[in-house]
Amino acid sequence: MVLIYVDDMLITGGRLDLIEDTKNALQKAFKMKDLGELKYFLGIEFARSEKGILMHQRKYVLELVSELGLSAAKPIGTPMDNNIKLTTREYDEHLSTASLTEDEVLPDQGPYQRLIEKLLYLTVRRPDIAFSKQNLSQYLHQPKRSYMEAAQRRVKYIKNEPGLGVLQSNKSQDKIIAFCDADWAACPQIKKSITNFLMKIGESTVS
């Protein structure tokens, strides 16, 4: 498979002759510049091998780690601690828990919201953090100190393998595989299961 980025257009396919025909037709209709094979696009890096094309965001991850001042932090092997249950401020006030004084609301919610936004962009090529990111996204309003610590844990986790990504295999397969998981009503507030899924065609992730 070949990927070519052409003036805000991405042309992909397994036959170079058809790609060339497409480019020639576009050049007759529009003024354009062919930038060649795609290597970097919107923060996503493309690495080719005999297995296919690996899409990853190593540079983006390292920049995020540096931005948060976590370059010297020890990487963590899991994206979330299942023993810690995040709760809203309203929930704490209703139960009059000790965390009201121990786990204060952040004076500025902007840094937390921006970090969740950056993690959201990473889930495009890092489905392994999709569930934990979804969990943190529920607390964008009045985020507490524990939320920021949990979000930074995700960053320490992806620091462990910054070049991990999604492989688009060059093997042609029609087999569809789907994975689904849920936390089975683990949220103490809404008592609902939070689910996520992964779908693959052959060895290539599509959703």
C-alpha positions as CSV (number, residue, x, y, z in Angstrom):
1,M,0.0,0.0,0.0
2,V,1.2,3.5,-0.8
3,L,0.2,6.8,0.9
4,I,0.8,10.1,-0.8
5,Y,-0.1,13.5,0.5
6,V,-1.0,16.0,-2.2
7,D,-2.0,19.5,-1.4
8,D,-4.5,18.8,1.4
9,M,-5.4,15.5,-0.4
10,L,-4.3,12.1,0.7
11,I,-4.2,9.4,-2.0
12,T,-3.8,5.8,-1.0
13,G,-3.8,2.5,-2.8
14,G,-1.9,-0.6,-3.7
15,R,-1.3,0.2,-7.4
16,L,1.2,2.9,-8.3
17,D,-0.1,3.2,-11.8
18,L,-3.6,4.1,-10.6
19,I,-2.1,6.6,-8.2
20,E,-0.1,8.3,-11.0
21,D,-3.2,8.4,-13.2
22,T,-5.2,10.1,-10.4
23,K,-2.4,12.7,-9.8
24,N,-2.2,13.5,-13.5
25,A,-5.9,14.0,-13.7
26,L,-5.9,16.3,-10.7
27,Q,-2.9,18.3,-12.0
28,K,-4.9,19.0,-15.2
29,A,-7.8,20.4,-13.3
30,F,-6.0,22.2,-10.4
31,K,-2.8,23.9,-9.6
32,M,-1.1,21.6,-7.2
33,K,2.3,20.5,-5.8
34,D,3.0,16.8,-5.2
35,L,4.8,16.4,-1.9
36,G,5.6,12.8,-2.4
37,E,5.1,9.9,0.0
38,L,3.5,10.8,3.2
39,K,5.8,10.8,6.3
40,Y,4.2,13.3,8.7
41,F,0.6,14.8,8.7
42,L,-1.3,16.6,11.5
43,G,0.9,15.2,14.2
44,I,0.8,11.7,12.9
45,E,3.9,9.9,11.7
46,F,4.0,7.2,9.0
47,A,6.6,4.4,9.1
48,R,6.7,1.8,6.3
49,S,7.8,-1.8,6.6
50,E,7.3,-5.2,5.0
51,K,4.2,-5.6,7.3
52,G,2.5,-2.4,6.2
53,I,2.2,1.2,7.4
54,L,2.6,2.1,11.1
55,M,0.8,5.3,12.1
56,H,2.1,6.7,15.4
57,Q,2.5,10.0,17.3
58,R,5.9,9.6,18.9
59,K,6.9,13.2,18.4
60,Y,3.5,14.4,19.7
61,V,3.9,12.2,22.8
62,L,7.4,13.4,23.6
63,E,6.4,17.0,23.2
64,L,3.4,16.4,25.6
65,V,5.7,14.8,28.2
66,S,8.1,17.7,28.0
67,E,5.3,20.3,28.2
68,L,4.0,18.7,31.4
69,G,7.5,18.6,33.0
70,L,7.4,14.8,33.1
71,S,10.6,14.0,31.2
72,A,12.3,12.7,34.3
73,A,9.2,10.9,35.6
74,K,9.2,7.1,35.8
75,P,7.0,5.5,33.1
76,I,3.9,3.6,34.4
77,G,2.8,0.2,33.0
78,T,-1.0,0.8,33.1
79,P,-3.1,3.8,32.0
80,M,-5.3,3.9,35.2
81,D,-5.4,2.7,38.7
82,N,-8.5,0.6,39.2
83,N,-8.4,1.0,42.9
84,I,-9.1,4.8,42.7
85,K,-12.6,5.9,41.9
86,L,-13.0,9.4,40.7
87,T,-16.1,11.3,42.0
88,T,-17.5,14.8,41.4
89,R,-17.4,17.6,43.9
90,E,-21.2,17.4,44.2
91,Y,-21.0,13.7,45.1
92,D,-18.4,14.4,47.8
93,E,-20.5,17.2,49.3
94,H,-23.6,14.9,49.3
95,L,-21.7,12.2,51.2
96,S,-19.7,14.7,53.3
97,T,-16.5,12.8,52.5
98,A,-13.0,13.7,53.8
99,S,-11.9,14.4,50.3
100,L,-13.6,17.8,50.4
101,T,-10.5,19.2,52.1
102,E,-8.0,16.7,50.8
103,D,-9.0,16.8,47.2
104,E,-9.7,20.4,46.4
105,V,-11.1,21.8,43.1
106,L,-8.4,23.2,40.8
107,P,-8.4,27.0,40.8
108,D,-7.9,27.0,37.0
109,Q,-9.7,24.3,35.1
110,G,-8.0,25.3,31.8
111,P,-4.8,23.1,32.1
112,Y,-6.9,20.0,32.9
113,Q,-9.3,20.6,30.0
114,R,-6.4,21.2,27.6
115,L,-4.6,18.0,28.7
116,I,-7.8,15.9,28.1
117,E,-8.1,17.5,24.7
118,K,-4.5,16.4,23.9
119,L,-5.2,12.9,25.2
120,L,-8.3,12.8,23.0
121,Y,-6.2,13.5,19.9
122,L,-3.9,10.7,20.9
123,T,-6.7,8.1,21.0
124,V,-6.8,8.3,17.2
125,R,-3.7,6.1,17.2
126,R,-3.6,4.9,20.8
127,P,-6.8,2.9,21.4
128,D,-5.2,1.5,24.5
129,I,-6.0,4.8,26.3
130,A,-9.4,5.4,24.9
131,F,-11.3,4.0,27.8
132,S,-9.3,5.8,30.5
133,K,-9.6,9.1,28.5
134,Q,-13.4,8.7,28.3
135,N,-13.4,8.2,32.0
136,L,-11.5,11.5,32.6
137,S,-13.7,13.4,30.1
138,Q,-16.7,13.1,32.4
139,Y,-15.0,15.5,34.9
140,L,-14.3,18.6,32.7
141,H,-16.5,20.7,34.9
142,Q,-14.9,21.6,38.3
143,P,-11.9,19.2,38.0
144,K,-10.2,18.3,41.2
145,R,-6.6,17.7,42.0
146,S,-7.0,13.9,41.8
147,Y,-8.3,14.3,38.2
148,M,-5.2,16.1,37.1
149,E,-3.0,13.4,38.8
150,A,-5.0,10.7,37.0
151,A,-4.6,12.5,33.7
152,Q,-0.9,12.8,34.2
153,R,-0.8,9.1,35.0
154,R,-2.0,8.5,31.4
155,V,0.9,10.6,30.1
156,K,3.4,8.6,32.2
157,Y,1.8,5.5,30.7
158,I,2.2,6.6,27.0
159,K,5.7,7.7,27.8
160,N,6.5,4.0,28.3
161,E,6.1,3.4,24.6
162,P,5.8,6.7,22.8
163,G,6.1,5.1,19.3
164,L,3.3,2.7,19.8
165,G,0.6,3.1,17.1
166,V,-1.8,1.4,14.7
167,L,-0.6,-0.8,11.9
168,Q,-2.4,-0.8,8.6
169,S,-1.4,-4.2,7.3
170,N,-0.6,-4.8,3.7
171,K,-2.3,-8.2,3.9
172,S,-5.6,-8.4,2.2
173,Q,-8.2,-10.1,4.5
174,D,-12.0,-9.9,4.7
175,K,-12.3,-11.2,8.3
176,I,-13.8,-8.7,10.7
177,I,-12.9,-8.9,14.4
178,A,-14.5,-6.9,17.1
179,F,-13.5,-6.4,20.8
180,C,-15.7,-4.8,23.5
181,D,-15.3,-4.3,27.2
182,A,-17.1,-2.5,30.0
183,D,-16.4,-1.6,33.6
184,W,-19.7,-3.1,34.8
185,A,-21.3,-0.2,36.7
186,A,-18.1,0.7,38.5
187,C,-18.9,4.4,38.6
188,P,-20.2,5.2,42.1
189,Q,-22.3,8.1,40.9
190,I,-24.3,7.0,37.8
191,K,-24.1,3.2,38.3
192,K,-23.8,2.7,34.6
193,S,-21.4,0.6,32.7
194,I,-18.9,2.6,30.5
195,T,-18.0,0.7,27.4
196,N,-15.5,0.9,24.6
197,F,-14.9,-1.2,21.5
198,L,-12.3,-2.0,18.8
199,M,-12.9,-3.2,15.3
200,K,-10.4,-4.7,12.9
201,I,-10.5,-5.9,9.3
202,G,-7.9,-8.6,9.2
203,E,-4.9,-7.1,11.0
204,S,-5.8,-3.4,10.4
205,T,-7.7,-1.4,13.0
206,V,-10.6,0.6,11.4
207,S,-12.6,1.8,14.4
